[in-house]
Amino acid sequence: MLPRILPLLLAGFLALVAATPMAQHMADNMATDKLVFCHFMIGITSNRQSAADYDDDMKRAKALGIDAFALNIGVDPYTDAQLNWAYESAAKNDMKVFLSFDFNWYNTGQASAVGAKIKQYASLPAQLLVDNKVFASSFAGDGLDIPALQSAAGTDVFFAPNFHPGVGDFNAIQGGLNWMAWDNNGENKAPTPGRTITVADGDKAYVDALNGKPYIAPVSGWFFTHFGGEVSYSKNWVFPSDLLWYDRWQQILSLGPRFVEIVTWNDYGESHYIGPLASPHTDDGASKWVMDMPHTGWLEMSKPFIAAYKAGDRSIDQYITDEKLIYWYRPTPRDVNCDPTDTTMEGNPNNSSGNFFRGKPNGWETLQDAVFVVALLKSPATVAVSSGKNSKTFEAQTGASAFTVPMGVGQQKFAITRDGKSIMEDTSLKDIVDTCICGIYNFNPYVGTVPAESTIDKLEPAGLAMLSQGLKVPCPTNTLGASGPRVTP
């Protein structure tokens, strides 16, 4: 995807640190409901052929407690076909969906077009209603004429866009989405000395600007993108992430906003996906750092947090149904030198966005060389972690707890014992190595679970189409678990 925040908008942010009757949806849209959304990129799903291609996504999300997909759309010729299938699948699987207009593609002079698109889908059974209004959102879009949008929609719209405090007109909207789910420097990059805006700072700025209107708080696990000159949308940076997925959910339980939006289900290009690699999509060049890097462990980890959030509970203890460990780590230490073969070192990439950097991603210093582990337990137990030659044990309490182990090259092993007895143990399918996988810098995390997931999540052929583009070294595909699982005796 293209750059996610516009400098003008950030300047303002810094200044403030068919035919189904609407009544049939009322029961799903009580004013006091807390709802969880998940951002879903329609722009990479042009290879989907029917509503059935959306069914797995809908079922997985529904099972987690996600209420609706925010369908991010641009102006691609296949958008309506895919939206029709997504709405059809959602209705079949008892999910809701809504439109989220991406203003990398739309412009703020298109209020009538935005309203007309909302009207096109407003009466479909799967359309999310909030307070009996058709719900819609955006990425960016400050300056959009909201009365013109409402007029073109021909119905009451609950418009909760990604306007920015100090820039967008917060008096004209019904709610607001904050996209910045990562600590940053206020200029869409990682924090720099003396310039740190935390995600909590963003929460406060939005809550203040909304002045009592509903807030959509963002939750994300990671951010890493590494497009070089092999594509026209070159960009290369990270935000500090590390234990973000755990820490942010804890913040959400304390903050208790009316809405939460997970960023994202399937934006592989920015490494903040929680949906399966196998979810049908086309390759925008991200396969170089996404192949063999599943994140569905994060998806499973979110379930008790979502349940606790909806119940207004600050603890997830009573919502843990299955004990497990969720762990994640980058595949190489951050000091490994990949300059001789990395895709960002060649040619004259487009840097009109200001988001391109050669070599290591901008902000790489803000990430720890560590293995991150979250335990979800029904009673206290001992957690043991071995990362290469580094080993640590932790006394984990009932509920959710997080641990960090220094990264070590080699195998990654995890175990839980209780009262001197082994409860569960496993060895990850992904070793940490001190070489450049596929010749590039890869700051995307591998996410695993104990017990391990029953199947290995792999990119399909369409998702691998651009893998070799720009690479200088051979890169075998879908190697994870090729030699069989390594389970600790």
C-alpha positions in Angstrom: 0.0 0.0 0.0 1.0 3.6 -0.4 2.2 5.9 2.5 -0.2 5.8 5.4 0.0 9.3 6.8 0.2 12.7 5.1 2.6 15.3 6.4 -0.1 18.0 6.4 -2.3 15.9 8.6 0.4 15.1 11.0 1.2 18.8 11.4 -2.3 19.3 12.7 -2.0 16.2 14.9 1.1 17.6 16.5 -0.7 20.9 17.2 -3.1 19.0 19.6 -0.9 16.1 21.0 -30.7 -3.7 -2.2 -33.7 -3.9 0.0 -33.5 -5.0 3.5 -35.2 -2.6 5.9 -32.9 -0.9 8.3 -35.1 -1.9 11.3 -34.0 -5.5 10.9 -30.5 -4.5 12.0 -31.5 -2.6 15.1 -30.9 -5.5 17.5 -27.2 -5.6 16.4 -26.7 -1.9 16.9 -27.6 -0.8 20.4 -26.1 2.6 21.4 -24.2 1.1 24.3 -22.5 -1.7 22.3 -18.7 -1.9 22.2 -17.7 -3.1 18.8 -14.4 -4.4 17.4 -13.5 -3.8 13.8 -10.6 -5.0 11.7 -9.2 -3.2 8.7 -9.4 -5.3 5.5 -7.6 -4.3 2.3 -9.8 -4.8 -0.8 -7.0 -3.5 -3.0 -5.1 -6.8 -2.9 -8.1 -9.1 -3.4 -8.7 -8.8 -7.2 -7.9 -12.5 -7.6 -11.0 -13.6 -5.6 -13.6 -15.3 -7.7 -16.8 -15.5 -5.5 -18.2 -14.8 -2.1 -16.9 -18.2 -1.0 -13.3 -16.7 -1.2 -14.3 -14.5 1.7 -15.9 -17.2 3.9 -12.8 -18.2 5.8 -11.9 -14.7 6.7 -15.5 -14.0 7.9 -15.7 -17.2 10.0 -12.3 -16.7 11.6 -13.1 -13.1 12.5 -16.5 -13.9 13.8 -15.1 -16.7 16.0 -12.7 -14.2 17.6 -15.4 -11.7 18.5 -14.6 -9.2 15.7 -17.9 -7.6 14.8 -17.1 -6.0 11.4 -14.5 -5.7 8.7 -13.7 -2.1 7.6 -13.4 -2.7 3.9 -10.6 -0.3 2.7 -11.4 0.7 -0.9 -9.8 2.8 -3.6 -11.0 3.3 -7.1 -9.8 0.0 -8.7 -12.1 -1.4 -11.5 -12.6 -4.6 -9.5 -13.7 -2.9 -6.3 -17.5 -3.3 -6.7 -17.2 -7.0 -7.7 -15.2 -7.7 -4.6 -17.4 -5.6 -2.3 -20.5 -7.4 -3.5 -18.9 -10.8 -2.7 -17.6 -9.5 0.7 -21.1 -8.3 1.6 -22.6 -11.6 0.5 -20.2 -13.7 2.5 -20.6 -11.5 5.5 -24.3 -11.9 5.5 -24.0 -15.7 5.1 -21.6 -15.9 8.0 -23.4 -13.5 10.4 -20.7 -10.8 10.1 -21.0 -7.1 9.4 -19.0 -5.0 7.1 -18.7 -1.3 6.2 -16.9 0.9 3.7 -13.6 2.6 4.6 -12.6 5.1 1.9 -8.8 5.3 1.3 -7.8 8.9 0.5 -4.6 7.8 -1.0 -7.0 7.2 -3.9 -10.1 9.3 -3.3 -9.7 13.0 -2.9 -11.6 15.4 -0.6 -13.4 17.0 -3.5 -15.4 13.7 -4.0 -17.8 13.9 -1.2 -20.8 13.2 -3.5 -19.0 10.1 -4.9 -18.3 8.9 -1.4 -21.9 9.4 -0.4 -23.1 7.6 -3.6 -20.9 4.6 -2.8 -22.3 4.5 0.7 -25.8 4.5 -0.7 -25.0 1.7 -3.1 -24.3 -0.7 -0.2 -26.4 0.8 2.6 -29.4 -1.5 2.5 -27.5 -4.8 2.1 -28.0 -7.2 5.0 -24.4 -7.2 6.1 -24.0 -3.4 6.3 -23.1 -2.3 9.8 -25.5 0.1 11.5 -24.6 2.1 14.5 -27.3 4.0 16.3 -29.5 3.0 13.4 -27.3 4.8 11.0 -25.2 3.4 8.1 -21.7 3.2 9.4 -18.7 4.3 7.2 -15.1 5.3 7.8 -11.9 6.4 6.0 -8.2 6.5 5.9 -7.4 10.2 6.0 -9.8 12.6 4.2 -9.6 15.8 6.3 -11.5 18.5 4.5 -14.3 16.2 3.0 -17.6 18.0 2.8 -19.7 16.0 5.2 -23.1 17.6 4.4 -22.5 16.8 0.7 -21.7 13.2 1.7 -24.8 12.9 3.8 -27.0 14.3 1.0 -25.6 12.0 -1.6 -26.0 9.0 0.7 -29.7 9.6 0.9 -29.8 8.1 4.4 -28.4 8.9 7.9 -24.7 8.0 7.9 -22.6 7.5 11.0 -19.4 8.7 9.5 -16.4 8.0 11.7 -13.4 8.9 9.5 -9.7 9.1 10.1 -9.7 12.9 10.5 -6.8 14.4 12.4 -7.1 16.7 15.4 -6.4 20.2 14.4 -7.0 19.5 10.8 -10.4 17.9 10.1 -13.7 19.3 11.2 -14.6 17.2 14.2 -17.9 19.1 14.6 -19.2 17.6 11.4 -18.5 13.9 12.1 -20.2 11.3 14.3 -17.0 9.6 15.5 -13.3 9.4 14.7 -10.7 6.8 13.9 -7.1 7.2 15.0 -4.8 5.2 12.6 -1.5 5.8 14.5 -1.3 2.6 16.5 2.5 2.9 16.9 4.7 5.2 18.9 6.1 7.8 16.4 7.9 11.1 16.0 4.9 13.0 14.7 6.2 12.8 11.2 5.2 9.2 10.3 8.5 7.7 11.4 9.8 6.0 14.5 10.5 8.2 17.6 13.7 10.1 17.5 15.6 11.7 20.4 13.4 14.3 22.0 10.4 13.5 19.7 8.1 10.8 20.9 4.4 10.7 20.5 3.0 7.6 22.2 -0.1 5.8 21.1 -1.6 6.9 24.4 -0.8 10.5 23.5 -2.8 9.9 20.3 -5.7 8.5 22.3 -5.9 11.7 24.4 -5.7 14.0 21.4 -8.6 12.2 19.7 -10.7 11.9 22.8 -10.3 15.6 23.4 -11.0 16.5 19.8 -14.1 14.3 19.7 -15.4 15.9 22.9 -17.7 13.0 23.9 -18.3 11.6 20.4 -17.3 7.9 19.9 -13.7 7.1 19.5 -12.3 4.2 17.4 -9.0 3.3 19.1 -6.4 1.5 17.0 -4.7 -1.8 17.9 -1.8 -3.1 16.0 1.0 -5.7 16.4 3.8 -4.4 14.2 4.9 -2.1 11.4 7.6 -2.9 8.9 7.7 -2.1 5.2 10.6 -2.6 2.8 9.7 -1.8 -0.8 12.7 -0.9 -3.0 13.1 0.2 -6.6 11.4 -2.9 -7.9 8.1 -1.1 -7.4 6.9 2.5 -7.8 5.7 2.8 -4.2 9.2 2.5 -2.6 9.2 2.9 1.2 11.3 1.4 3.9 10.8 2.0 7.7 9.7 0.5 11.0 7.8 1.7 14.0 8.8 0.3 17.4 6.7 -2.7 18.0 8.3 -5.4 20.1 5.6 -6.2 22.8 3.1 -3.7 21.3 0.4 -6.3 20.6 0.3 -7.2 24.3 0.8 -3.7 25.7 -1.8 -2.1 23.5 -4.5 -4.6 24.4 -3.8 -3.8 28.1 -4.3 -0.1 27.3 -7.5 -0.8 25.5 -8.9 -2.6 28.6 -8.1 0.5 30.7 -9.3 3.0 28.1 -12.6 1.3 27.3 -13.4 3.1 24.1 -16.7 2.5 22.3 -15.0 1.1 19.3 -11.7 -0.7 18.6 -10.1 -1.2 15.1 -7.4 -3.8 14.6 -4.8 -2.6 12.1 -5.0 -4.9 10.0 -6.3 -8.2 8.8 -4.4 -8.4 5.6 -2.0 -5.5 4.9 1.0 -7.8 4.3 3.0 -4.9 2.8 3.2 -3.2 6.2 3.6 -6.4 8.3 0.6 -5.6 10.6 -1.6 -8.5 9.3 -3.2 -10.9 11.8 -5.1 -12.9 9.1 -3.7 -16.0 7.4 -1.0 -15.8 4.7 -3.3 -18.2 2.8 -6.1 -15.7 2.7 -6.5 -15.1 -1.1 -4.6 -12.0 -2.3 -2.3 -10.7 -4.9 1.4 -9.9 -4.3 2.3 -6.2 -4.2 6.0 -7.2 -3.6 5.6 -7.9 0.1 6.1 -11.7 -0.3 9.9 -11.1 0.1 9.4 -10.5 3.9 6.0 -12.2 4.4 6.8 -15.7 3.1 7.2 -18.1 6.0 6.1 -15.4 8.5 2.6 -16.3 9.8 0.9 -14.0 12.3 -2.2 -16.0 13.2 -0.9 -16.6 16.7 -1.7 -12.9 17.3 -5.2 -13.5 16.0 -5.7 -16.3 18.6 -4.2 -14.2 21.3 -6.7 -11.4 20.8 -9.7 -13.6 21.6 -9.8 -13.2 25.4 -8.8 -9.6 25.2 -11.7 -8.9 22.9 -14.1 -10.7 25.3 -12.8 -8.7 28.3 -13.1 -5.4 26.4 -16.7 -6.0 25.4 -17.5 -7.0 29.0 -15.9 -3.8 30.3 -13.4 -6.0 32.3 -9.8 -4.9 32.9 -8.6 -8.5 33.4 -8.8 -11.3 30.8 -8.4 -14.1 33.5 -12.0 -15.4 33.2 -12.0 -15.3 29.4 -9.1 -17.7 28.8 -10.6 -20.9 27.5 -7.4 -22.6 26.3 -4.0 -22.3 27.9 -1.2 -21.4 25.5 1.9 -19.5 24.7 2.2 -17.0 21.9 5.7 -16.0 20.9 7.2 -13.8 18.2 10.6 -12.6 17.0 12.4 -11.3 14.0 14.2 -13.9 12.0 17.7 -12.2 12.2 19.5 -9.9 14.6 19.2 -6.3 13.7 23.0 -5.8 13.2 23.2 -8.4 10.3 24.6 -6.6 7.2 22.5 -7.3 4.1 23.6 -4.2 2.1 25.4 -6.2 -0.6 22.2 -8.0 -1.6 19.3 -6.0 -0.3 16.7 -4.8 -2.8 16.7 -1.2 -1.5 20.4 -0.7 -2.4 19.8 -0.7 -6.2 18.8 1.9 -8.7 17.0 5.2 -8.1 13.7 4.3 -6.3 10.9 6.7 -6.3 11.0 8.8 -3.1 8.3 11.4 -3.7 6.7 10.3 -0.4 9.9 10.8 1.6 9.4 7.3 3.0 12.2 5.5 1.1 15.6 4.8 2.8 18.4 2.6 1.6 19.5 -0.5 3.5 18.1 -1.1 7.0 14.6 0.3 7.5 14.5 3.7 9.0 13.9 3.3 12.8 15.6 -0.1 13.0 17.4 1.0 16.2 14.1 1.2 18.1 13.6 -2.6 18.0 15.1 -5.0 20.5 17.0 -8.1 19.6 14.6 -10.2 21.6 12.1 -13.0 21.7 8.7 -12.0 23.0 6.4 -14.4 24.8 2.9 -14.1 26.2 1.4 -16.7 28.5 -2.3 -17.2 28.7 -2.9 -19.4 31.8 -5.8 -20.6 34.0 -3.4 -21.0 37.0 0.2 -20.1 37.8 2.9 -22.1 36.0 6.6 -21.9 35.0 7.4 -20.8 31.5 10.8 -21.8 30.0 12.3 -20.2 26.9 15.5 -21.0 25.0 16.6 -18.8 22.2 19.8 -20.3 20.8 22.2 -20.4 23.8 20.1 -18.0 25.8 17.7 -19.6 28.3 15.3 -18.1 30.9 12.5 -19.3 33.1 9.6 -17.2 34.4 7.0 -17.6 37.0 3.8 -16.7 35.2 0.6 -15.9 37.0 -3.0 -16.6 36.2 -4.2 -14.7 33.2 -2.0 -12.9 30.7 1.7 -12.2 31.3 4.5 -11.2 29.0 8.2 -12.0 29.0 11.3 -11.0 27.0 14.3 -13.2 26.3 17.5 -11.9 24.5 17.6 -13.2 21.0 20.0 -16.0 20.2 20.9 -17.6 16.9 19.6 -21.1 16.5 16.5 -23.0 17.6 13.7 -21.4 19.6 12.2 -23.6 22.3 9.2 -23.0 24.6 7.7 -25.0 27.5 5.2 -24.7 30.4 5.5 -26.8 33.6 3.2 -26.8 36.6 3.9 -28.6 39.9 7.0 -30.2 38.3 5.0 -31.7 35.4 5.3 -30.8 31.8 2.1 -29.2 30.5 3.2 -28.4 27.0 6.3 -27.7 25.0 7.4 -27.1 21.4 10.3 -26.0 19.2 9.5 -23.3 16.6 9.7 -24.1 12.9 11.6 -20.9 12.4 15.2 -20.7 13.6 16.9 -17.3 14.2 19.8 -17.0 11.8 22.6 -14.5 11.3 22.4 -14.5 7.5 20.2 -12.5 5.1 17.1 -14.6 4.2 16.4 -14.0 0.5 19.3 -11.5 0.6 17.2 -8.7 2.3 16.6 -7.1 5.6 13.6 -8.7 7.1 12.2 -7.0 10.2 8.8 -8.8 10.0 8.2 -11.1 13.0 7.5 -14.8 13.0 4.6 -15.5 15.3 4.1 -19.0 16.7 2.1 -20.8 19.4 2.4 -23.6 21.9 0.6 -25.9 21.3 1.5 -25.3 17.6 -1.2 -24.6 15.1 -2.4 -27.8 13.3 -1.5 -26.6 9.8 1.3 -24.5 8.4 0.0 -21.2 7.0 1.5 -20.6 3.6 1.3 -18.0 0.8 -0.6 -19.2 -2.3 0.8 -18.8 -5.8 -0.8 -15.4 -6.4 0.7 -14.2 -3.1 4.1 -15.2 -4.3 4.0 -13.7 -7.8 6.5 -11.0 -7.2 8.9 -12.8 -4.8 11.9 -12.9 -7.2 11.5 -9.4 -8.5 14.5 -7.4 -7.5 16.2 -10.2 -5.5 19.9 -10.9 -6.0 20.0 -14.4 -4.5 17.9 -17.5 -4.9 14.9 -17.7 -2.6 13.1 -21.0 -2.1 9.4 -20.7 -1.5 7.3 -21.8 1.5 10.1 -23.6 3.3 8.5 -23.5 6.7 8.2 -27.0 8.1 9.5 -28.5 4.8 11.6 -31.0 6.8 8.8 -31.8 9.2 8.0 -30.3 12.6 10.7 -30.4 15.2 9.0 -31.2 18.5 11.0 -31.2 21.7 10.9 -34.7 23.2 
